[in-house]
């Protein structure tokens, strides 16, 4: 199947985001004029309010909300800081300028006044969670507020991308990016358009070194695939890219280590993370499948039995935790897989598949996909 081209527009247009920010400010000003306590409501982002949608297959926030108001000693500082962030982001959107969350912090790191020995922000650890409060309260993503993050993740494949940025319109051919691949931007919605995606599926490879090995072999050319590496944990931009490619009808296979981090990376891609549950399905790809590496592979490939590693305490603890998650333990295949880890106390890295020969990585992936051998 080839993905149908589609426009990569954000869930909220610039005008819609601007209007939401203006309404946020107007509501506070109007409350002040009426002599009322200015306030706003945001979702509770604690784990107790993180729910799993069995029908949609992703994590999301529950109905619990909390009110932030100014005339409350415990909330007044955060209230003021959140309003300052909203005001600054409003100017970014109006001016069509972007900065990082670090840049925002420095934009707001100044004194409240000559006679006040206090800054709006002292540490970035203060501003980061308040950006998330604003995202949740307004129903937008921080990328829509013109806040970017570090780029992390690369892509290669038969697809062309139109990138409208900085007053320019560039066409990028992801099949002609050489050994480096196309760096996935932190915002793949605003100003990004997929004009030509010709691929049968998406292969997400945890490690950059393994991605480079497959790229050198021309795996994506031979298999007509989109080859992505998140370089470890997938960034927001990479997760959105995977989600958008899945929306084009492309199957998504994830090729990770059989250990705590490999599992965590996979489930973050599949169901979203608890930390970003307020973004729900925008950051999740429930259709994704775990291609490997799995403990079951030891039964199919004799050489792997000699290349296992001792599972760490973190691996064991994570396996136990995963067995308690309803969105995981509902899959008997995952229950069996995790119990094998707990029983043998071993793990496998995807690098072990280079044992017989360097090109075996591609053979492994092809065989797994051909035989539909993957975990849900």
N, C-alpha and C positions, 0 to 999 in steps of 0.2 A: 504494500500500500504506500502511496505517496501522499505526503501531507499537503493539504490544500492551502495555498497562500492566504494569509489574512493579515489585517492591520493590527499592529501591536499598540493599541491605544490603552491608556490607563482607565481604570474603573471610573475615575473622576477627571473631567477635563479641567484645564487651567481655570476657566471661568467658574466652574462648579466649585473648585477648591477655594478660589478667591471669595466666592459668595459665602461659603461655609465659614471662612475665617472672619469675614466682615460681620456675619450674623453672630458669631461667637463674641466679638468685641461689642457689637451694638447691644446685645442682651445684658452684658455686664454694665455698660454705661447707663442703660435704661433703668436697671435695678438701683443704681446709685442715685439717679435723678428722682426716683420714687421713694428714696429713703430706705430702701430695702438692703438686706445683706447680699452683696453680689456673690454668685455661686455658679458652679457648673457640675454636671454629672458625668462620671466615667465608670467603666466596668471594673469590677474587682478582678485583679489579675493573679490572684493566689491560686495554688494548685487545687484548693477545695472548690474553685469555680471553673475548673477545666473539665469539660465533658467530651465524650466521644460520640460522634454521630454515626451509628451503625449503618444507616442507609447511605449517607454520603461518604463514609470511610475516612473522616478526618477529625482532628481535635478542634474544639472551639470553646469560647467562653460561655458560661451559663448566664442566667438572668440576674445574678447578684450585681448590684451597683453601689457606688458610694458617692456621696456629695462632697465636693470641695468648696468651702466658702471662706470669705476674707475675714469676717469677724469671728475668728476662732484661733486662739493663740497657737494651737498645735498645727493648724492648717494655713495660717495667713502667709507664711514665708513661701510655701510651695504654691499657694494660689498665685501670689505675685510673680513667682518665677515662671509659672506656666503661661500666664498672660504675657510676660515679656517674650517668651519663646514664640507664642502665637503672633505677636506683633512683628517680630523680626522675620518670621517665615512669610508673613503677609507681604512684607517688603521684597523678599526674595522672589516670590511668585509674580508680583507686579513688575519687577525689573527684569524678570526672566534670567535670574542669576542663580547659580548653584554653589553650594559649599558642603563640606563634610560636617558631621556632628561635632567633630573637634573644632572646626572653624566656627560653628554656631556658638560653642562654648566661649571662645575667645571674643566673639562679637558682643557677648553679654557679660564678660568678666570685667566689670567696672564698678566703681563705688556708687553707692546710693546718694551720695551728696558730700559736700565738703565737711559738713559737721557730723557726718555719720561714718563711723569706722566699721563699715560693713560693705562687702561686695554682693552683687546679685548672685553670683556663683563663685564658689571657692575652688571646687573640684568638678571635673567632668562627670564624676559618679553621681552628682546631684542633678545634672541636666538630662542625662540619658533616659532615666525612667520617666521623666516628665514629658519627653518627646513621645514616649509610648502612651502616656496618659492622653496626650493631645490626639494621637492617631486613633485611639479607641473612642474618645469623646466625639470627634468629628466624623468618624467613619471613613478615614482616608489613610493612605500609606505615607510614610515619611518621604518616600521618593516623590510623591505628589506635592510635598511641601518644599521641594527643591533641595532636599538633604540627601547627600550621597554617602556611600560607604566605600571601603577599600575594595578594589576589584580582586576577585579571587575565583578562578575557574577559567578553563579554556575549551574551545570547541573547534572541531574540524568536520567537514561534510559538504555534501552537495546542497548548499543553500545560499541564497543571496539576501542581504539585509540592507535596507535603507536606513541610514542614521542621520537624523536632522538634529544638529547640535552646534551651538556657537555661531548661529547664523549661516551655517553651511549644510548642504545636503550631499551626503556621501553614499556611494553604493559599495558594499563590502561583499566580496566573494569568499565565503568560508572554505572553499575548496582550493584556494590559492594563497594560503597563509603559511606554507612551508612547515618547518619543524616546530614552530612556536604555536601555531593555531591562532584562532580569533579570541582575544581576551574578552570575556563576558562582562559587560558593564554592570554597575550596581543597579541601574534602572533600565530595564528592558521593555518598559511600557511607553513612557513618554518620549515621543520622537523616534521610536523604533518601529520599523515595518518589515515583516517577512514578505518578500515578493516572489520567492521561488524556492520551495523546499522539496527536494527530490530524494526521498529516503524511505526505506522499508521500516526502520525502527531506530530508536535511540539507545545507545549503550553508554551508561554512566560508569566511569572507572574511578574508584576511590583515589588511587595513588597516581601522581603525575608521572613518576618513572615508568609505571606500567602503561599509562596512556601514551607516553613517548615511544615505547616499544611497539605498541600496536600501530601508532601513527607511522613509524618508520617502515613497517611492513605493508603500509597502504591498506590496512584492514578496512577502513571506512569506504575506500574506493571499491575494493573487491566485493564487499557485502552491501554496498549502498546504504550505509548507516550514518547517523550523526553521532560522532564520538565526543563525549564530554568528560572532563575531569574537574571535580570540585576542589581538587588538591586538599583532601581531608574533608572536614565538615563543610557542607555546602552553604555558601553565602545566600543572602536573600535574593540577589540578582540571579544566581545560578538556579536556585529553586524555582524562581519565576520563569526562567528560560525553559526548564524541564516541564513545568506545568503548561506553558504555552505550546510547546511542541506536542505534548500529549493531547491538548485541545484540538490539534490539527489531525488527530486520529492515529498518531504514531505510537506503537507499543513502546514501553520504557522498561529496559532491563538494567539492573544495578549489579555491578561486579565489584565486590568489596572483600576485605579480609573476613575471616571467620573468627572474630574476636569482639570485645566490648565496643570498640570504636567503629568497627565495620557495621555492626548491628545498629548502633545508635545513628550513624549517618544514614543508613537505609531507612529506618523508621521515621527519621526527621523529614526525609524526602517524601515518603509515602503518606504519612498521616499529619505531618506538620509537627512542630515542637510545642511543648507546654509553655515555653517562654513567649512564643509568638502565636499563642492560641487565639488572641484577639483578631488575628488576620485570617483565621479559619482556612477555608478551602483555597484562598488565593495563594497560599504557600505550601499546599499539599498536592501530591499526585497519587491518589489511592489506586490508580491503575498500574502502578509500578510493580515489578516482580523482582525478587532476589535471585539472581542467576548463580551466584556463588561468591566466594568459595564456601562449601558446606562440609560438615563432618561426614555426610553421606558420600562425599567424593572419595573418601579413603577406600570405600568398598568397590569403587569402579576403577580407580587408578592405583595400582599396587605401589608405585614409587612414593606416593604421598605418605604412606604409613611410616616411612623413615624420615620424613621431613616435618613432622609435627613439632610444636613447641609447647612447653608447659604453660598452662593457663595461669594468669596472674590472679591475685585476689580481686582486682577490679573486674576481670573477665568473669569470675565466678559470681561475684556480687551482682553484676549487671544481668547475667543469665537468670539468676534467681528473681530479680526485679521484673524482668520481662515476662516471666511465667505468671506474674501476678496481674499484668495489664490485660484487661478484657479484650482490647483490640488486637492483642497478640495471641493470648491463650485460646481464642476461639478457633484458631487454625491448628489442627492436629499436627500438621507437618512441622510447624515451628515448635510445638511442644516436644515432639520427638527429637528435633534437632538440638534444642537447648538441654534436654535431659542427657543427650549423648555428651555434651560438653561437661555437664556436672558429674557424669559418671566417670569419664576418662580423664577429666581435668587437663585437657589438651586444647590447642587451637591451631588454626592454619592461616598462613598469609597467602595472598594471591601471588606473591613473588615465587612461591614454591613451584608453581606451574611452569617455570622456566627450567626446572630440573632436567627433564629429558632433552630438551632443545629450546633455544630462545623463541622460536616461532610457535611453540606448542600453545602459547597463550591464545592465539587466534583459533587454533584447532579446537581448544577447549570451549571457547565461546560459541563457535559454530555448532559444535555437537550438542551443547546444552540447549540452544535455541531450536535446533532441528528436532530434538526429541522432547521438547517442552519440559525440560528438567529444571524447574526452578521452584522456589518457595513463594507462596502468596504474599 
